[in-house]
Amino acid sequence: MMQNLHIFQSLWAMERRHTDGFERDLEDNIAMIIEAGFDGVSAHYTNRQDVARLNQAIEGTGLKIEGVCFPRTVEDLMLPLELAADYPVSHLNLQPDIRLRRVEDCLPLLDGWMQLAAVAGIPVFIETHRDRMTADLFFTLDLLDQRPEFPLLADLSHFLVGREFAFPVNAENHALISRILQNAQAFHGRVASREQVQIELSFPHHRPWVDLFLAWWQEGFRSWRSRSADNAELVFTCELGPKPYAITGRDGNDTTDRWSEALQLKDMIRELWAATASPETPRETACGDLWVSAPKG
């Protein structure tokens, strides 16, 4: 048996939100995702009708699902778990939609969610995300001090922009991110700068930030490999979101083709994963040939 990487595409990121008003339907998005070679999709698991429609759309395709939910109480997780039991997922991505100021007040919620997940037998990972319980890097690290084995879904873009790390990132801040990576059970992928949560991957002047994230993801992959079973599966979700996440021009539209950049990101991540199967490989060697320009779309 061998460890495997599955790369998913976010259905939220498939939204165009273009000024021409055109949006593809679910079936067309699924067809694009399959043709591009993704292994699954990320979608909300909060409404039974929507979940049933999604599962009907992917029936027979082999695509897997990451279910996303936003509970505010322990009981709020019950419906997503019921849906995940009826319509299986690789895991549930839990964004804790509550902003408590004391770590001690968060622990009953976290423990309750983990207990429900254990009973259901469904993996549940807590996403690091702004405007959620895990919005702040330091607060999240304090949570890990209390619950060292807590399973995270690492979206590092939120921590970088939230803390406005100066570039080059110093050793102290690298160490803080490393602690997060030690608990990462899955990843959401976009590249941030210290001022924007999502920047264009293909702009040459953004290369230093892309390199930073590739290095962090490589470290995260190595950490995950070292603590996971030989037959374990890691999910990395490409999540280049639509505006206002995406930077837009004067015309109100994206400055690049996000779909093209998602395909670039997918290829970068596959190369990065392959590099972590062997002894330390410089990131530039693993991914340097994947730097290409994406047209505006």
C-alpha positions as CSV (number, residue, x, y, z in Angstrom):
1,M,0.0,0.0,0.0
2,M,1.1,3.6,-0.6
3,Q,0.0,7.0,0.5
4,N,-2.0,8.9,-2.0
5,L,-2.8,12.5,-2.8
6,H,-6.2,13.6,-4.0
7,I,-6.6,17.0,-5.5
8,F,-10.1,18.5,-5.3
9,Q,-11.6,21.6,-6.9
10,S,-13.9,23.9,-4.9
11,L,-17.3,24.4,-6.5
12,W,-17.5,27.8,-4.9
13,A,-14.3,28.6,-6.8
14,M,-16.1,27.6,-10.0
15,E,-18.4,30.6,-9.7
16,R,-17.6,33.2,-12.4
17,R,-19.3,36.2,-10.9
18,H,-18.5,38.0,-14.2
19,T,-20.2,41.2,-15.3
20,D,-21.7,39.4,-18.3
21,G,-24.0,37.6,-15.8
22,F,-23.3,34.1,-17.2
23,E,-22.8,31.2,-14.7
24,R,-22.3,27.6,-15.7
25,D,-24.6,25.0,-14.2
26,L,-23.5,22.3,-11.9
27,E,-23.3,19.6,-14.5
28,D,-21.1,21.8,-16.7
29,N,-18.8,22.5,-13.8
30,I,-18.6,18.8,-12.9
31,A,-17.7,18.0,-16.5
32,M,-14.9,20.6,-16.5
33,I,-13.5,19.2,-13.2
34,I,-13.5,15.6,-14.5
35,E,-11.9,16.6,-17.8
36,A,-9.2,18.5,-16.0
37,G,-8.3,15.4,-13.9
38,F,-9.3,16.5,-10.4
39,D,-10.1,13.7,-8.0
40,G,-13.1,15.4,-6.2
41,V,-15.0,18.5,-5.3
42,S,-15.5,20.6,-2.2
43,A,-19.1,21.6,-1.6
44,H,-21.4,22.7,1.2
45,Y,-23.0,19.9,3.2
46,T,-25.7,21.9,4.9
47,N,-28.8,21.4,2.8
48,R,-30.1,17.9,1.9
49,Q,-31.6,18.9,-1.4
50,D,-28.3,20.5,-2.6
51,V,-26.3,17.5,-1.4
52,A,-28.6,15.1,-3.1
53,R,-28.3,17.0,-6.4
54,L,-24.6,17.1,-6.2
55,N,-24.3,13.4,-5.6
56,Q,-26.6,12.7,-8.5
57,A,-24.4,14.9,-10.7
58,I,-21.3,13.0,-9.8
59,E,-22.8,9.5,-9.8
60,G,-20.5,7.1,-11.7
61,T,-17.7,9.6,-12.2
62,G,-15.5,8.5,-9.3
63,L,-15.3,12.0,-7.9
64,K,-15.0,12.2,-4.1
65,I,-16.4,15.0,-1.9
66,E,-15.2,17.3,0.8
67,G,-18.3,18.4,2.7
68,V,-18.1,21.9,4.2
69,C,-20.2,23.0,7.2
70,F,-20.4,26.0,9.5
71,P,-21.7,25.0,12.9
72,R,-22.2,27.4,15.8
73,T,-23.2,24.8,18.4
74,V,-22.3,21.1,18.9
75,E,-25.8,20.1,17.7
76,D,-25.3,22.0,14.5
77,L,-22.9,19.3,13.3
78,M,-25.5,16.6,13.4
79,L,-27.1,17.4,10.1
80,P,-23.8,17.5,8.1
81,L,-22.9,14.2,9.8
82,E,-26.2,12.7,8.8
83,L,-25.7,13.9,5.2
84,A,-22.2,12.5,5.2
85,A,-23.5,9.2,6.3
86,D,-26.1,9.1,3.5
87,Y,-23.8,10.7,0.9
88,P,-20.3,9.7,1.8
89,V,-17.4,12.2,2.0
90,S,-13.7,12.0,2.2
91,H,-14.1,14.2,5.3
92,L,-16.1,17.1,6.6
93,N,-14.4,20.5,6.7
94,L,-15.8,22.3,9.7
95,Q,-15.6,26.1,9.8
96,P,-16.5,26.9,13.5
97,D,-18.8,29.9,12.9
98,I,-18.4,31.3,16.4
99,R,-16.0,33.9,17.7
100,L,-15.3,33.3,21.4
101,R,-12.6,35.3,23.2
102,R,-11.5,32.7,25.7
103,V,-9.9,29.4,24.8
104,E,-11.6,27.7,27.7
105,D,-15.0,28.6,26.2
106,C,-14.1,26.9,22.9
107,L,-13.0,23.6,24.3
108,P,-16.6,22.2,25.0
109,L,-17.5,22.9,21.4
110,L,-14.4,21.3,20.0
111,D,-14.7,18.3,22.2
112,G,-18.4,18.0,21.4
113,W,-17.7,18.1,17.7
114,M,-15.0,15.5,17.9
115,Q,-17.2,13.2,20.0
116,L,-20.0,13.4,17.4
117,A,-17.5,12.7,14.6
118,A,-16.0,9.7,16.5
119,V,-19.5,8.2,17.0
120,A,-20.4,8.7,13.4
121,G,-17.1,7.4,12.2
122,I,-16.6,10.3,9.8
123,P,-13.4,12.4,9.7
124,V,-14.0,16.0,10.7
125,F,-11.3,18.6,10.4
126,I,-11.4,22.2,11.7
127,E,-10.4,24.8,9.1
128,T,-8.1,27.7,9.9
129,H,-10.2,30.6,8.6
130,R,-10.8,34.3,9.2
131,D,-14.0,35.3,10.9
132,R,-14.2,31.9,12.6
133,M,-13.0,30.5,15.9
134,T,-9.6,29.9,14.3
135,A,-9.3,33.4,12.8
136,D,-6.2,34.3,14.8
137,L,-2.9,32.3,14.5
138,F,-2.0,32.8,18.1
139,F,-5.4,31.9,19.4
140,T,-5.4,28.7,17.3
141,L,-2.0,27.8,18.7
142,D,-3.4,28.3,22.2
143,L,-6.2,25.9,21.2
144,L,-3.5,23.4,20.1
145,D,-1.8,23.8,23.5
146,Q,-5.0,22.5,25.1
147,R,-5.8,19.9,22.5
148,P,-2.4,18.9,20.9
149,E,-3.9,16.2,18.6
150,F,-6.7,18.4,17.2
151,P,-7.1,17.7,13.5
152,L,-6.8,20.9,11.4
153,L,-7.6,21.6,7.7
154,A,-4.9,24.1,7.0
155,D,-5.7,27.2,4.9
156,L,-2.6,29.2,5.5
157,S,-3.6,32.1,3.4
158,H,-5.8,33.4,6.3
159,F,-3.0,33.4,8.8
160,L,-0.5,35.1,6.4
161,V,-2.9,38.0,5.6
162,G,-4.3,38.1,9.1
163,R,-0.9,38.5,10.7
164,E,0.6,40.5,7.8
165,F,3.9,38.6,7.9
166,A,6.7,40.7,6.6
167,F,8.7,39.3,3.7
168,P,11.0,37.5,3.9
169,V,9.2,35.6,6.6
170,N,11.4,35.3,9.7
171,A,12.3,32.2,11.6
172,E,9.8,32.9,14.4
173,N,6.8,33.1,12.1
174,H,7.9,30.1,10.1
175,A,8.0,28.1,13.4
176,L,4.4,29.2,14.1
177,I,3.2,27.9,10.8
178,S,5.2,24.7,11.3
179,R,3.2,24.1,14.4
180,I,-0.1,24.4,12.4
181,L,1.3,22.1,9.8
182,Q,2.0,19.4,12.4
183,N,-1.8,19.0,12.9
184,A,-2.9,19.5,9.3
185,Q,-5.0,16.6,8.0
186,A,-5.9,18.3,4.7
187,F,-5.2,21.5,2.9
188,H,-7.0,24.3,1.1
189,G,-4.9,26.0,-1.5
190,R,-4.6,29.6,-2.5
191,V,-1.7,32.0,-2.3
192,A,-1.9,35.2,-0.2
193,S,0.4,38.2,0.3
194,R,0.6,40.1,3.5
195,E,-2.1,42.5,2.2
196,Q,-4.4,40.3,0.1
197,V,-5.9,36.9,0.9
198,Q,-5.7,35.7,-2.8
199,I,-3.2,37.0,-5.3
200,E,-2.7,36.0,-9.0
201,L,-0.5,32.9,-9.2
202,S,0.8,33.7,-12.7
203,F,2.0,37.3,-12.1
204,P,5.8,37.2,-12.1
205,H,6.1,39.7,-9.2
206,H,4.0,37.4,-7.1
207,R,6.6,34.6,-7.4
208,P,8.1,35.1,-3.9
209,W,4.7,34.5,-2.3
210,V,4.0,31.5,-4.5
211,D,7.4,30.1,-3.5
212,L,6.6,30.7,0.2
213,F,3.4,28.7,0.0
214,L,4.9,25.9,-2.0
215,A,7.6,25.6,0.7
216,W,5.0,25.5,3.5
217,W,2.9,23.0,1.6
218,Q,5.9,20.8,1.0
219,E,6.7,20.9,4.7
220,G,3.1,20.1,5.5
221,F,3.1,17.1,3.1
222,R,6.2,15.7,4.7
223,S,4.7,16.1,8.1
224,W,1.5,14.4,7.1
225,R,3.4,11.5,5.5
226,S,5.5,10.9,8.6
227,R,2.4,10.5,10.9
228,S,-0.1,8.9,8.5
229,A,-0.7,5.2,7.7
230,D,0.9,3.7,4.6
231,N,-2.5,3.6,2.8
232,A,-3.7,7.0,4.0
233,E,-5.1,9.6,1.5
234,L,-4.4,13.3,1.7
235,V,-6.8,15.9,0.2
236,F,-5.6,19.2,-1.2
237,T,-8.4,21.4,-2.4
238,C,-7.7,24.1,-5.0
239,E,-9.8,27.1,-3.8
240,L,-9.1,30.1,-5.9
241,G,-12.3,31.9,-5.0
242,P,-14.4,34.4,-7.0
243,K,-14.5,38.1,-6.2
244,P,-14.2,39.6,-3.6
245,Y,-11.5,37.0,-2.9
246,A,-10.2,37.4,-6.5
247,I,-8.6,40.7,-7.3
248,T,-10.6,42.5,-10.0
249,G,-9.8,45.2,-12.5
250,R,-11.6,48.4,-13.4
251,D,-14.2,46.4,-15.4
252,G,-15.2,44.5,-12.2
253,N,-13.8,41.2,-13.5
254,D,-10.9,38.9,-12.5
255,T,-7.5,40.0,-13.6
256,T,-6.6,36.5,-14.6
257,D,-8.4,33.3,-15.6
258,R,-8.9,31.6,-12.2
259,W,-9.7,28.3,-13.8
260,S,-6.4,28.3,-15.7
261,E,-4.6,29.2,-12.5
262,A,-6.4,26.3,-10.7
263,L,-5.0,23.9,-13.3
264,Q,-1.5,25.4,-12.7
265,L,-1.9,25.0,-9.0
266,K,-3.0,21.4,-9.4
267,D,0.1,20.6,-11.4
268,M,2.4,22.3,-8.9
269,I,0.8,20.3,-6.1
270,R,1.2,17.0,-7.9
271,E,4.9,17.8,-8.5
272,L,5.3,18.9,-4.9
273,W,3.7,15.7,-3.6
274,A,6.0,13.5,-5.8
275,A,9.0,15.3,-4.4
276,T,8.0,14.5,-0.8
277,A,8.1,10.8,-1.6
278,S,11.9,11.0,-1.7
279,P,14.5,12.6,0.5
280,E,14.5,16.4,0.7
281,T,14.2,18.0,-2.7
282,P,14.7,21.7,-3.3
283,R,11.3,23.2,-4.0
284,E,12.7,25.1,-7.0
285,T,13.7,21.8,-8.6
286,A,10.3,20.2,-7.9
287,C,8.1,23.0,-9.3
288,G,10.3,25.5,-11.1
289,D,9.2,24.4,-14.6
290,L,5.6,25.0,-13.8
291,W,5.8,28.7,-13.8
292,V,3.7,29.9,-16.7
293,S,1.5,32.9,-17.4
294,A,-2.3,32.6,-17.3
295,P,-4.4,34.7,-19.7
296,K,-7.1,37.0,-18.6
297,G,-10.5,35.3,-18.9
